[in-house]
């Protein structure tokens, strides 16, 4: 039972990461200022970058 729960959690994280990467790519955001690809970021990092980009686009 625990293995299934962990697999679902991993799948949820993977799907959330893919969704955020797609959204960032649609904003033409592919790399962080220090040169890291968005594909290499954690879910938490992606969430932060996405919120920052979304806020920045409102001001532009």
Residue pairs with C-beta under 8 A, 6 or more apart in sequence:
13 43
16 43
17 42
17 43
17 46
20 38
20 43
20 46
20 47
20 50
21 38
21 39
21 46
23 50
24 30
24 38
24 46
24 49
24 50
24 53
25 38
27 53
27 57
29 38
29 49
29 53
30 37
30 38
31 37
31 38
32 38
32 41
32 49
38 46
38 49
41 49
